[in-house]
Each structure stands twice: as C-alpha cells, then as structure tokens.
Amino acid sequence: MKKVIIAEDVKAILEADAILFEGDTVRCSFSLPDSMHITANAEVVRVLPEDTEHDTNWYAIKFTDLSADAISAIEAFVNKECQHT
C-alpha cells in the first residue's frame, strides 16, 4: 500500500501495486499525523479505471472492522484537515 486518502463514511481511496478485484479483502495499516496507528480490514468496493497501462492501481475501499477509537481518530483528522482547505 502506498497511500490512503480518508473520505467520509469511513471509506478511502487506496493506491496499491497489487491487482485487486471488487469483493477482495485487504488489511490496511497506517498512522495518522499526531495520532494513533490504525490497522483494519477493508473490502474493495470499486476498482477505479486506469487512464494508461502505466498508471498505478486505485481502489475504493470500505473499512469493515474499525474500532470506535479508530473512527474517532479518523473523524478528528478529517475535521482538522478540512479546516486547512
């Protein structure tokens, strides 16, 4: 996994070297700045199209087992980042 961009409703966009399909399950592990380390399972809910054969693979994922603490940390991160835009 290279990058996770958190979106509302605890979904994210995932950039990965792996080739995944809708319905696949992935284990994600990432740290939020000035916050906690999060490890959770997620389901691939959409494979985003590539413009060229050299593009990286992008997937829409939905977290399936986030703890209440992880959800709170993600919400705090998103709210803080939204204030900077």
C-alpha positions as CSV (number, residue, x, y, z in Angstrom):
1,M,0.0,0.0,0.0
2,K,1.3,3.4,-0.9
3,K,-1.3,5.9,0.1
4,V,-4.7,6.2,1.8
5,I,-6.9,9.2,1.5
6,I,-9.7,9.1,4.1
7,A,-13.2,10.1,2.8
8,E,-16.5,10.4,4.7
9,D,-18.4,7.4,5.9
10,V,-15.1,5.6,6.8
11,K,-14.3,4.8,3.2
12,A,-11.0,5.5,1.5
13,I,-9.2,5.5,-1.8
14,L,-6.2,3.1,-1.9
15,E,-3.3,3.2,-4.2
16,A,-1.6,-0.2,-4.4
17,D,0.9,-2.2,-6.5
18,A,-1.3,-5.3,-6.2
19,I,-4.1,-6.1,-8.6
20,L,-7.3,-6.4,-6.7
21,F,-11.0,-7.1,-7.5
22,E,-14.3,-5.9,-6.1
23,G,-15.1,-8.0,-3.1
24,D,-11.4,-8.7,-2.2
25,T,-10.4,-8.1,1.4
26,V,-7.2,-6.2,2.3
27,R,-5.5,-5.5,5.6
28,C,-4.6,-1.8,5.9
29,S,-2.1,-0.3,8.3
30,F,-1.4,3.4,8.6
31,S,-0.7,6.2,11.0
32,L,-2.5,9.5,11.3
33,P,-0.3,12.5,12.0
34,D,-0.1,13.3,15.7
35,S,-2.5,10.5,16.4
36,M,-2.8,6.7,16.6
37,H,-1.6,3.8,14.4
38,I,-4.6,2.1,12.7
39,T,-4.8,-1.5,11.4
40,A,-8.1,-2.7,9.9
41,N,-9.6,-4.9,7.3
42,A,-11.3,-3.3,4.3
43,E,-13.3,-4.6,1.3
44,V,-12.6,-3.4,-2.2
45,V,-15.9,-1.8,-3.3
46,R,-14.8,-0.4,-6.6
47,V,-11.8,-0.7,-9.0
48,L,-11.0,2.7,-10.4
49,P,-10.2,2.8,-14.1
50,E,-6.6,3.4,-15.3
51,D,-6.0,6.0,-18.0
52,T,-3.0,4.2,-19.4
53,E,-1.3,0.8,-18.8
54,H,1.4,2.6,-16.8
55,D,-0.9,4.0,-14.2
56,T,-0.9,2.7,-10.7
57,N,-3.9,0.8,-9.3
58,W,-6.5,2.7,-7.4
59,Y,-9.4,1.2,-5.4
60,A,-12.3,2.4,-3.4
61,I,-12.4,0.5,-0.1
62,K,-14.7,0.4,2.8
63,F,-13.3,-0.4,6.3
64,T,-15.1,-3.4,7.9
65,D,-13.7,-3.6,11.4
66,L,-12.6,-0.2,12.7
67,S,-12.6,0.3,16.4
68,A,-14.5,3.2,18.0
69,D,-11.2,4.8,18.9
70,A,-10.0,4.5,15.2
71,I,-13.2,6.0,13.9
72,S,-12.9,8.9,16.4
73,A,-9.2,9.5,15.3
74,I,-10.1,9.4,11.6
75,E,-13.0,11.9,12.2
76,A,-10.7,14.2,14.1
77,F,-8.1,14.0,11.4
78,V,-10.6,14.7,8.6
79,N,-12.2,17.6,10.5
80,K,-8.7,19.1,11.2
81,E,-7.7,18.8,7.5
82,C,-10.9,20.3,6.3
83,Q,-10.2,23.4,8.3
84,H,-7.0,23.9,6.4
85,T,-8.6,23.9,2.9
